[in-house]
Amino acid sequence: MFSLFRQGGWVMYPLLAFSIVSIAVILERSIFYLSSRARPVERVVDELAALYKECGDWKTAAKRFAENKKRVYFLPIITVYFDAFDETPQRTGERLFAQAKEIVMVNERRLPILSSIAAAAPLFGLFGTVLGMIEVFQRLAALGGRADVALLSGGIWVALLTTAFSLLIAIPSLLAHHYFSRLAGGRSDYMELLISYLNTLTGKADTEQRA
Protein backbone atom coordinates (compact mmCIF):
# COMPACT_ATOMS: atom_id res chain seq x y z
CA MET A 1 0.00 0.00 0.00
CA PHE A 2 2.78 2.42 0.92
CA SER A 3 4.61 1.63 -2.32
CA LEU A 4 1.47 2.53 -4.30
CA PHE A 5 1.20 5.72 -2.32
CA ARG A 6 4.77 6.72 -3.19
CA GLN A 7 4.26 5.93 -6.86
CA GLY A 8 1.37 8.36 -6.99
CA GLY A 9 3.76 11.30 -6.59
CA TRP A 10 3.59 14.45 -4.52
CA VAL A 11 -0.14 14.94 -5.17
CA MET A 12 -0.80 12.00 -2.86
CA TYR A 13 0.36 14.04 0.14
CA PRO A 14 -2.35 16.72 -0.02
CA LEU A 15 -4.83 13.91 -0.68
CA LEU A 16 -3.56 12.17 2.45
CA ALA A 17 -4.09 15.40 4.38
CA PHE A 18 -7.65 15.59 3.00
CA SER A 19 -8.34 12.04 4.12
CA ILE A 20 -7.07 12.69 7.66
CA VAL A 21 -9.16 15.86 8.01
CA SER A 22 -12.24 14.14 6.56
CA ILE A 23 -11.98 11.19 8.95
CA ALA A 24 -11.47 13.54 11.90
CA VAL A 25 -14.53 15.60 11.02
CA ILE A 26 -16.70 12.52 10.43
CA LEU A 27 -15.70 11.04 13.79
CA GLU A 28 -16.21 14.33 15.64
CA ARG A 29 -19.64 14.92 14.09
CA SER A 30 -20.69 11.30 14.70
CA ILE A 31 -19.80 11.60 18.39
CA PHE A 32 -21.58 14.96 18.60
CA TYR A 33 -24.83 13.71 17.08
CA LEU A 34 -24.83 10.43 19.01
CA SER A 35 -24.25 12.22 22.32
CA SER A 36 -27.01 14.78 21.78
CA ARG A 37 -29.91 12.81 20.40
CA ALA A 38 -33.41 14.24 20.48
CA ARG A 39 -36.39 12.76 22.24
CA PRO A 40 -39.92 12.63 20.85
CA VAL A 41 -41.57 16.03 21.24
CA GLU A 42 -44.62 14.48 22.89
CA ARG A 43 -42.47 12.97 25.66
CA VAL A 44 -40.74 16.27 26.30
CA VAL A 45 -44.02 18.14 26.50
CA ASP A 46 -45.61 15.49 28.74
CA GLU A 47 -42.66 15.64 31.13
CA LEU A 48 -42.84 19.43 31.31
CA ALA A 49 -46.58 19.24 31.93
CA ALA A 50 -46.05 16.74 34.76
CA LEU A 51 -43.41 18.96 36.35
CA TYR A 52 -45.71 21.97 36.07
CA LYS A 53 -48.46 20.10 37.90
CA GLU A 54 -46.00 19.38 40.72
CA CYS A 55 -44.59 22.89 41.17
CA GLY A 56 -47.26 25.14 39.62
CA ASP A 57 -44.72 27.36 37.85
CA TRP A 58 -43.44 27.05 34.29
CA LYS A 59 -40.00 28.51 34.96
CA THR A 60 -39.42 26.17 37.88
CA ALA A 61 -40.66 23.24 35.80
CA ALA A 62 -38.21 24.17 33.03
CA LYS A 63 -35.31 24.36 35.49
CA ARG A 64 -36.16 20.96 36.93
CA PHE A 65 -36.46 19.53 33.44
CA ALA A 66 -32.98 20.83 32.61
CA GLU A 67 -31.27 19.39 35.69
CA ASN A 68 -30.43 15.98 34.19
CA LYS A 69 -30.44 16.88 30.50
CA LYS A 70 -27.31 19.00 30.05
CA ARG A 71 -26.37 17.37 26.73
CA VAL A 72 -29.78 17.63 25.06
CA TYR A 73 -29.28 19.98 22.12
CA PHE A 74 -32.75 21.56 22.25
CA LEU A 75 -32.53 22.38 25.97
CA PRO A 76 -31.56 26.05 25.36
CA ILE A 77 -34.81 26.49 23.41
CA ILE A 78 -36.83 25.41 26.45
CA THR A 79 -34.72 27.58 28.76
CA VAL A 80 -35.09 30.70 26.58
CA TYR A 81 -38.80 30.01 26.00
CA PHE A 82 -39.62 30.08 29.70
CA ASP A 83 -37.12 32.81 30.58
CA ALA A 84 -38.94 35.02 28.08
CA PHE A 85 -42.35 33.66 29.04
CA ASP A 86 -43.65 36.96 30.44
CA GLU A 87 -42.26 39.11 27.62
CA THR A 88 -44.15 40.21 24.54
CA PRO A 89 -44.68 37.62 21.78
CA GLN A 90 -42.42 39.64 19.48
CA ARG A 91 -39.58 39.75 22.00
CA THR A 92 -40.01 36.07 22.82
CA GLY A 93 -39.92 35.21 19.11
CA GLU A 94 -36.74 37.24 18.60
CA ARG A 95 -34.95 35.51 21.47
CA LEU A 96 -36.07 32.08 20.31
CA PHE A 97 -34.98 32.81 16.74
CA ALA A 98 -31.52 33.91 17.91
CA GLN A 99 -31.13 30.82 20.09
CA ALA A 100 -32.35 28.45 17.37
CA LYS A 101 -29.95 30.00 14.88
CA GLU A 102 -27.07 29.46 17.29
CA ILE A 103 -28.05 25.80 17.76
CA VAL A 104 -28.29 25.29 13.99
CA MET A 105 -24.80 26.76 13.59
CA VAL A 106 -23.44 24.33 16.18
CA ASN A 107 -25.13 21.40 14.44
CA GLU A 108 -23.76 22.44 11.04
CA ARG A 109 -20.26 23.15 12.33
CA ARG A 110 -17.45 21.72 10.17
CA LEU A 111 -19.85 20.39 7.55
CA PRO A 112 -18.50 22.86 4.96
CA ILE A 113 -15.11 21.19 5.42
CA LEU A 114 -16.57 17.88 4.24
CA SER A 115 -18.25 19.45 1.23
CA SER A 116 -15.02 21.25 0.30
CA ILE A 117 -13.00 18.03 0.53
CA ALA A 118 -15.61 16.15 -1.52
CA ALA A 119 -15.28 18.80 -4.23
CA ALA A 120 -11.53 19.41 -4.10
CA ALA A 121 -10.19 15.85 -3.72
CA PRO A 122 -11.26 14.65 -7.23
CA LEU A 123 -9.72 17.79 -8.75
CA PHE A 124 -6.41 17.07 -7.04
CA GLY A 125 -6.65 13.47 -8.19
CA LEU A 126 -7.32 14.53 -11.76
CA PHE A 127 -4.42 16.96 -11.58
CA GLY A 128 -2.12 14.18 -10.43
CA THR A 129 -3.33 11.94 -13.25
CA VAL A 130 -2.72 14.67 -15.82
CA LEU A 131 0.80 15.20 -14.49
CA GLY A 132 1.39 11.44 -14.69
CA MET A 133 0.15 11.26 -18.27
CA ILE A 134 2.36 14.19 -19.23
CA GLU A 135 5.34 12.30 -17.83
CA VAL A 136 4.36 9.16 -19.77
CA PHE A 137 4.18 11.03 -23.07
CA GLN A 138 7.43 12.80 -22.35
CA ARG A 139 9.11 9.42 -22.00
CA LEU A 140 7.41 8.21 -25.16
CA ALA A 141 8.66 11.28 -27.03
CA ALA A 142 12.17 10.62 -25.74
CA LEU A 143 11.99 7.19 -27.38
CA GLY A 144 11.33 8.86 -30.71
CA GLY A 145 7.62 8.12 -30.69
CA ARG A 146 8.14 4.36 -30.81
CA ALA A 147 5.28 2.65 -28.98
CA ASP A 148 6.34 0.82 -25.87
CA VAL A 149 3.41 -1.13 -24.46
CA ALA A 150 5.12 -1.77 -21.13
CA LEU A 151 5.99 1.90 -20.73
CA LEU A 152 2.49 3.07 -21.65
CA SER A 153 0.58 0.58 -19.51
CA GLY A 154 2.89 0.98 -16.54
CA GLY A 155 2.81 4.79 -16.70
CA ILE A 156 -0.94 5.02 -17.17
CA TRP A 157 -1.88 2.86 -14.20
CA VAL A 158 0.52 4.77 -11.98
CA ALA A 159 -0.99 8.05 -13.19
CA LEU A 160 -4.49 6.79 -12.36
CA LEU A 161 -3.53 6.09 -8.74
CA THR A 162 -4.21 9.69 -7.70
CA THR A 163 -7.67 9.64 -9.26
CA ALA A 164 -8.56 6.39 -7.51
CA PHE A 165 -7.26 7.64 -4.16
CA SER A 166 -9.09 10.96 -4.53
CA LEU A 167 -12.41 9.21 -5.21
CA LEU A 168 -11.82 7.02 -2.18
CA ILE A 169 -11.72 10.24 -0.15
CA ALA A 170 -14.42 12.22 -1.93
CA ILE A 171 -17.22 9.63 -1.89
CA PRO A 172 -17.33 9.04 1.90
CA SER A 173 -16.92 12.79 2.51
CA LEU A 174 -19.85 13.57 0.22
CA LEU A 175 -22.08 10.91 1.76
CA ALA A 176 -21.19 12.01 5.29
CA HIS A 177 -21.90 15.64 4.41
CA HIS A 178 -25.35 14.80 3.05
CA TYR A 179 -26.17 12.62 6.05
CA PHE A 180 -25.09 15.16 8.65
CA SER A 181 -26.84 17.96 6.75
CA ARG A 182 -30.09 15.97 6.88
CA LEU A 183 -29.62 15.48 10.63
CA ALA A 184 -29.04 19.19 11.12
CA GLY A 185 -32.10 20.02 9.02
CA GLY A 186 -34.19 17.55 10.99
CA ARG A 187 -33.11 19.17 14.23
CA SER A 188 -34.13 22.57 12.91
CA ASP A 189 -37.59 21.21 12.11
CA TYR A 190 -37.69 19.57 15.55
CA MET A 191 -37.14 22.92 17.29
CA GLU A 192 -39.93 24.56 15.31
CA LEU A 193 -42.27 21.72 16.26
CA LEU A 194 -41.18 21.94 19.90
CA ILE A 195 -41.96 25.66 20.07
CA SER A 196 -45.37 25.01 18.54
CA TYR A 197 -46.08 22.31 21.14
CA LEU A 198 -44.91 24.59 23.96
CA ASN A 199 -47.25 27.35 22.77
CA THR A 200 -50.14 24.90 22.85
CA LEU A 201 -49.11 23.49 26.24
CA THR A 202 -48.82 26.86 27.95
CA GLY A 203 -51.77 28.48 26.21
CA LYS A 204 -49.64 31.02 24.39
CA ALA A 205 -51.00 29.92 21.05
CA ASP A 206 -54.50 31.03 22.06
CA THR A 207 -53.13 34.30 23.45
CA GLU A 208 -51.32 35.09 20.22
CA GLN A 209 -54.41 34.30 18.15
CA ARG A 210 -56.52 36.69 20.27
CA ALA A 211 -53.82 39.34 19.93
C-alpha positions, 0 to 999 in steps of 0.5 A, a space after each residue: 500500500 505504501 509503495 502505491 502511495 509513493 508511486 502516486 507522486 507528490 499529489 498523494 500528500 495533499 490527498 492524504 491530508 484531505 483524508 485525515 481531516 475528513 476522517 477527523 470531522 466525520 468522527 467528531 460529528 458522529 460523536 456529537 450527534 450520538 451524544 445529543 440525540 433528540 427525544 420525541 416532542 410528545 415525551 418532552 411536552 408530557 414531562 414538562 406538563 407533569 413537572 408543572 403540575 407538581 410545582 405550579 410554575 413554568 420557569 421552575 418546571 423548566 429548570 427541573 427539566 434541565 437538571 439531568 439533560 445537560 447534553 440535550 441539544 434543544 434544551 436552550 430552546 426550552 430555557 429561553 422560551 420560559 425565561 422570556 415567558 412573560 415578555 411580549 410575543 415579538 420579543 419572545 420570538 426574537 430571542 427564540 430565533 436567535 437561540 435556534 440560529 445558534 443551535 443550527 450553527 453548532 449542528 452544522 459546524 465543520 460540515 462545509 469542510 466535508 463538502 469542500 473536501 468532496 469537491 476538491 479531492 477529485 480535482 487534485 486526483 485529476 491533476 495528479 493523473 494529468 501530471 502522470 500522463 504528461 510524464 508518460 508522453 514525455 518518456 514516449 517522445 524521448 523514445 522517438 515516438 516508438 510505442 512501448 506497451 510496457 511503458 504506456 501501460 505501466 505509466 498510465 496505471 501509476 498516473 491513475 492512482 491519484 484519481 482512484 485515491 481521490 475518489 476514495 476520499 471524496 465519496 465518503 466525505 460527500 455521503 457524510 456531508 449529506 447525512 449530517 446535513 439531513 440530521 441538522 435540518 431535521 433538528 431545525 424542524 424539531 425545534 420549530 415543532 417543539 416551540 409550537 407544542 410549547 405554545 399549545 401546552 402553555 396556552 400562548 397559542 390562544 393568546 397570540 391568536 386573540 392578539 
